[in-house]
Amino acid sequence: CRALHERGDQVIAISLHGGALAPELPVQALDLGSEVPLDPLLLRGVDCVYHLAGIAHQYADFERYQAVNVHGTLALADAASRAGVEQFVFLSSVKAMGPGDTAGIRAEAEVSDISPDSDPYGWSKQHAEQGLLANFADDAMRIHIVRPALVYGPQTKGNLATLLRASRYSLGRPPQGGARSMIALPDLVALLSQLERDVRPGVHTWIATDGEQYSSRRLYDALRNAQARAPAALALPVIIWRFACRLMDLRAGGGDGNTWQKLTGTELYSNQKMIEELRFTPKWQFEDLAMSIVEYDKAHGRQA
């Protein structure tokens, strides 16, 4: 919203609770899970709808994912189409494809036939995509679906926040192995911002990554370097890392080995279609933003 506003676009911002992104950019409140999306008058004259709202990982039951991420998405797209909106950009996720290339042999592309299995978040994104394709393939409104890999930026969450704490207190380097696709927040914003210029009709899907392969050790070393700390010489034994991950799973109410898999697993996705069709080349790698991650963490006084 800020990027669009700063380049001179007139932005109508909507979120669950409303509020304001800035004094000149108010945000209207709307619950996509229980309300008819938008007054048609609000969408009249709108050129492009960016749909970024949704419930993220592990924060709701299956019915809520279905109501917000699937039905809310399709109802919003329908309202946009009826109002004469020319383009609908849906921020999906690589999780709509299920786990990426876990063998490290190749990176999964948009045409892969893998499925999200039982993950409700991935399932909801996949079914929202399928609904958009089924309902709007021949519609006058263009549908652009973007599947970002893990997005990194100044505000860290999840395992990135864990790695930051580990790097700060010299808890030892993570084990070798594993590789994941990611994309920097400014690259994702730039990609979304330029999609309005793409006028191809129908429904199109692109995976968004920066093209790099990130292991937990690489991320850890980058964060250490951003803190002007020497690379940690000690690599804790795998059994200690497994035990620590087990404790984090239990603390989160799980215990299914999810943290260890995220720390050492391989999930790779190809950005070749994005580069070739949209002529968009990412500018950032994790090492470029590591300093901003460390500085944001210091400024906001995060404690271990």
C-alpha positions as CSV (number, residue, x, y, z in Angstrom):
1,C,0.0,0.0,0.0
2,R,2.8,2.4,0.9
3,A,4.7,1.7,-2.3
4,L,1.6,2.3,-4.5
5,H,0.7,5.4,-2.6
6,E,4.3,6.8,-2.8
7,R,4.4,6.4,-6.6
8,G,1.2,8.4,-6.9
9,D,-1.6,5.8,-7.1
10,Q,-4.9,6.4,-5.4
11,V,-5.1,3.6,-2.8
12,I,-8.1,2.3,-1.1
13,A,-6.7,0.1,1.8
14,I,-8.8,-2.5,3.6
15,S,-7.9,-4.8,6.5
16,L,-9.6,-6.8,9.2
17,H,-9.5,-4.1,11.9
18,G,-9.0,-0.9,9.8
19,G,-7.0,2.0,11.1
20,A,-4.4,3.9,9.2
21,L,-1.1,3.2,7.5
22,A,-0.4,6.9,7.5
23,P,-2.4,10.1,8.2
24,E,-3.1,10.4,4.4
25,L,-3.8,6.6,4.0
26,P,-6.8,5.4,6.0
27,V,-7.7,1.7,6.2
28,Q,-11.2,0.5,6.1
29,A,-12.3,-2.5,8.2
30,L,-13.6,-5.7,6.6
31,D,-13.8,-9.3,7.7
32,L,-13.6,-11.5,4.6
33,G,-14.6,-14.5,6.6
34,S,-18.1,-13.3,7.5
35,E,-19.1,-10.3,5.4
36,V,-20.1,-9.7,1.8
37,P,-16.8,-8.2,0.4
38,L,-17.1,-4.5,-0.2
39,D,-19.7,-2.1,-1.3
40,P,-19.8,-2.3,-5.1
41,L,-19.6,1.5,-5.2
42,L,-16.2,1.3,-3.5
43,L,-14.8,-0.8,-6.3
44,R,-16.3,1.2,-9.1
45,G,-13.6,2.9,-11.0
46,V,-10.8,0.8,-9.4
47,D,-8.2,-0.5,-12.0
48,C,-6.6,-3.2,-9.9
49,V,-7.4,-5.1,-6.7
50,Y,-4.4,-6.5,-4.7
51,H,-5.6,-9.3,-2.5
52,L,-3.0,-9.9,0.2
53,A,-5.4,-10.7,3.2
54,G,-5.7,-14.2,4.7
55,I,-5.0,-16.4,7.6
56,A,-1.4,-17.5,7.8
57,H,0.2,-20.7,9.1
58,Q,-1.2,-22.6,12.1
59,Y,-3.4,-19.8,13.4
60,A,-6.9,-21.2,12.9
61,D,-9.0,-24.3,12.4
62,F,-9.8,-25.7,9.0
63,E,-13.2,-24.1,8.7
64,R,-11.7,-20.6,9.3
65,Y,-9.0,-21.2,6.6
66,Q,-11.8,-22.3,4.2
67,A,-14.0,-19.3,5.1
68,V,-11.4,-16.6,4.7
69,N,-8.7,-17.9,2.4
70,V,-11.0,-19.7,0.0
71,H,-14.5,-18.3,0.1
72,G,-13.4,-14.8,1.0
73,T,-11.0,-14.7,-1.9
74,L,-13.5,-15.9,-4.4
75,A,-16.2,-13.6,-3.1
76,L,-13.9,-10.6,-3.3
77,A,-12.8,-11.6,-6.9
78,D,-16.5,-11.9,-7.9
79,A,-17.3,-8.4,-6.4
80,A,-14.3,-7.0,-8.3
81,S,-15.4,-8.5,-11.6
82,R,-19.0,-7.3,-11.2
83,A,-17.7,-3.8,-10.5
84,G,-15.6,-3.8,-13.7
85,V,-12.2,-4.0,-12.1
86,E,-9.6,-4.8,-14.8
87,Q,-7.1,-6.8,-12.8
88,F,-7.1,-8.9,-9.7
89,V,-3.7,-9.8,-8.1
90,F,-3.8,-12.6,-5.6
91,L,-1.0,-13.2,-3.2
92,S,-0.9,-16.9,-2.8
93,S,2.0,-19.0,-1.5
94,V,4.4,-21.8,-2.7
95,K,2.6,-23.8,0.0
96,A,-0.3,-24.1,-2.5
97,M,2.1,-26.6,-4.2
98,G,3.0,-28.5,-1.0
99,P,6.6,-29.2,0.0
100,G,9.2,-28.0,-2.6
101,D,11.9,-30.1,-4.0
102,T,12.9,-32.1,-0.9
103,A,15.7,-34.0,-2.5
104,G,17.7,-31.0,-3.6
105,I,17.9,-32.3,-7.1
106,R,15.8,-29.7,-8.8
107,A,13.5,-26.7,-8.0
108,E,9.8,-27.2,-8.3
109,A,8.1,-25.0,-10.9
110,E,4.5,-23.8,-11.4
111,V,3.6,-26.9,-13.5
112,S,4.5,-29.3,-10.7
113,D,1.7,-31.7,-9.7
114,I,2.6,-31.9,-6.0
115,S,-0.2,-31.3,-3.6
116,P,-0.3,-29.6,-0.2
117,D,-1.4,-32.8,1.6
118,S,-3.1,-32.1,4.9
119,D,-1.6,-28.6,5.6
120,P,-4.7,-26.4,6.0
121,Y,-2.9,-23.2,4.9
122,G,-1.5,-24.8,1.7
123,W,-4.8,-26.5,1.1
124,S,-6.7,-23.2,1.4
125,K,-4.3,-21.4,-1.0
126,Q,-4.5,-24.2,-3.5
127,H,-8.3,-24.2,-3.5
128,A,-8.5,-20.5,-3.8
129,E,-6.2,-20.7,-6.9
130,Q,-8.3,-23.5,-8.4
131,G,-11.5,-21.4,-7.8
132,L,-10.0,-18.4,-9.5
133,L,-9.0,-20.5,-12.5
134,A,-12.4,-22.2,-12.7
135,N,-14.5,-19.0,-12.2
136,F,-12.5,-16.4,-14.1
137,A,-10.5,-18.1,-16.9
138,D,-12.8,-16.5,-19.5
139,D,-13.6,-13.3,-17.5
140,A,-12.8,-9.8,-18.7
141,M,-10.9,-9.3,-15.5
142,R,-7.3,-10.4,-15.6
143,I,-6.2,-12.7,-12.7
144,H,-2.5,-12.7,-11.7
145,I,-1.5,-15.2,-9.0
146,V,1.9,-14.8,-7.2
147,R,3.3,-17.6,-5.1
148,P,6.1,-16.1,-2.9
149,A,8.5,-18.4,-1.1
150,L,9.4,-17.4,2.5
151,V,9.6,-13.6,2.6
152,Y,12.4,-12.0,4.6
153,G,12.7,-8.4,5.8
154,P,13.5,-6.3,8.9
155,Q,10.7,-7.9,11.0
156,T,11.8,-11.5,11.6
157,K,9.4,-14.2,12.7
158,G,9.5,-18.0,13.3
159,N,12.8,-19.7,12.6
160,L,14.5,-16.6,11.3
161,A,13.9,-15.0,14.7
162,T,15.3,-18.1,16.4
163,L,18.4,-18.0,14.2
164,L,18.9,-14.3,15.1
165,R,18.8,-15.0,18.8
166,A,21.2,-17.9,18.3
167,S,23.6,-15.7,16.4
168,R,23.4,-13.0,19.0
169,Y,24.3,-15.3,21.9
170,S,26.8,-17.5,20.1
171,L,24.9,-20.7,20.6
172,G,26.8,-22.5,17.9
173,R,26.3,-22.8,14.1
174,P,23.4,-24.8,12.8
175,P,24.2,-28.2,11.2
176,Q,25.1,-28.3,7.6
177,G,22.5,-29.3,5.0
178,G,19.1,-28.1,3.9
179,A,18.3,-25.4,1.4
180,R,15.2,-23.2,1.0
181,S,14.0,-20.6,-1.5
182,M,13.2,-17.2,-0.2
183,I,12.5,-13.6,-1.4
184,A,13.3,-10.2,0.0
185,L,10.3,-8.0,1.0
186,P,11.4,-5.1,-1.2
187,D,11.7,-7.4,-4.2
188,L,8.2,-8.8,-3.6
189,V,6.8,-5.3,-3.3
190,A,8.5,-4.3,-6.5
191,L,7.1,-7.4,-8.3
192,L,3.5,-6.8,-7.1
193,S,3.8,-3.1,-8.0
194,Q,4.8,-3.8,-11.6
195,L,2.1,-6.5,-12.3
196,E,-0.4,-3.8,-13.0
197,R,1.4,-3.2,-16.3
198,D,1.0,-6.8,-17.4
199,V,-2.1,-6.9,-19.6
200,R,-2.2,-10.5,-20.7
201,P,-5.8,-11.9,-20.4
202,G,-6.9,-14.9,-18.4
203,V,-5.4,-16.4,-15.2
204,H,-1.6,-16.6,-14.8
205,T,0.6,-17.9,-12.0
206,W,4.2,-17.1,-11.0
207,I,6.5,-18.3,-8.3
208,A,8.5,-15.5,-6.6
209,T,11.9,-16.3,-5.2
210,D,15.3,-14.5,-5.4
211,G,16.8,-17.6,-7.0
212,E,19.2,-18.3,-4.1
213,Q,19.4,-21.4,-1.9
214,Y,19.5,-20.7,1.8
215,S,20.7,-23.1,4.4
216,S,20.2,-22.3,8.1
217,R,24.0,-22.1,8.4
218,R,24.2,-19.5,5.6
219,L,21.5,-17.4,7.3
220,Y,23.2,-17.7,10.7
221,D,26.6,-16.7,9.3
222,A,25.0,-13.7,7.6
223,L,23.4,-12.5,10.8
224,R,26.7,-13.0,12.7
225,N,28.5,-10.9,10.1
226,A,25.9,-8.1,10.3
227,Q,26.6,-7.9,14.0
228,A,30.3,-7.6,13.3
229,R,30.8,-11.0,15.0
230,A,33.3,-13.5,13.8
231,P,31.9,-16.7,12.3
232,A,31.1,-19.1,15.1
233,A,33.8,-21.8,15.2
234,L,31.6,-24.1,17.2
235,A,29.0,-26.3,15.5
236,L,26.8,-28.0,18.1
237,P,26.2,-31.7,17.6
238,V,23.1,-32.6,15.7
239,I,21.6,-34.4,18.7
240,I,21.6,-31.1,20.6
241,W,20.0,-29.2,17.8
242,R,17.4,-32.0,17.5
243,F,16.7,-31.8,21.2
244,A,16.4,-28.0,21.1
245,C,14.0,-28.2,18.2
246,R,11.9,-30.8,20.0
247,L,11.6,-28.5,23.0
248,M,10.4,-25.6,20.7
249,D,7.8,-27.9,19.1
250,L,6.5,-28.9,22.6
251,R,6.5,-25.3,23.7
252,A,4.4,-24.4,20.7
253,G,2.0,-27.3,21.5
254,G,3.2,-29.6,18.7
255,G,6.1,-31.9,19.1
256,D,5.8,-33.3,15.5
257,G,9.4,-32.4,14.5
258,N,8.3,-29.4,12.4
259,T,11.0,-27.1,13.7
260,W,13.8,-29.5,12.8
261,Q,12.4,-30.0,9.4
262,K,12.2,-26.2,8.8
263,L,15.8,-25.8,10.1
264,T,17.4,-28.6,8.0
265,G,14.9,-29.4,5.2
266,T,15.1,-28.6,1.6
267,E,12.3,-26.7,-0.2
268,L,13.3,-25.2,-3.5
269,Y,11.2,-23.5,-6.1
270,S,12.0,-22.1,-9.5
271,N,11.6,-18.4,-10.4
272,Q,12.5,-18.9,-14.1
273,K,8.9,-18.2,-15.3
274,M,8.8,-15.0,-13.3
275,I,12.1,-13.8,-14.8
276,E,11.2,-14.8,-18.4
277,E,7.6,-13.7,-18.6
278,L,7.6,-10.7,-16.3
279,R,11.1,-9.6,-17.1
280,F,11.6,-9.2,-13.4
281,T,15.0,-10.0,-11.8
282,P,15.3,-9.8,-8.0
283,K,17.9,-7.3,-6.7
284,W,18.3,-8.5,-3.1
285,Q,19.8,-11.4,-1.3
286,F,19.5,-12.2,2.5
287,E,23.1,-10.9,3.1
288,D,22.0,-7.5,1.8
289,L,19.2,-7.1,4.4
290,A,20.9,-8.9,7.3
291,M,22.0,-5.5,8.8
292,S,18.5,-4.1,8.6
293,I,17.2,-7.2,10.4
294,V,19.7,-6.8,13.2
295,E,19.1,-3.0,13.5
296,Y,15.3,-3.4,13.6
297,D,15.7,-6.1,16.3
298,K,17.9,-3.8,18.4
299,A,15.6,-0.7,17.9
300,H,12.5,-2.6,19.1
301,G,14.3,-4.2,22.1
302,R,13.4,-7.8,21.4
303,Q,14.5,-10.1,24.2
304,A,15.5,-13.7,24.0
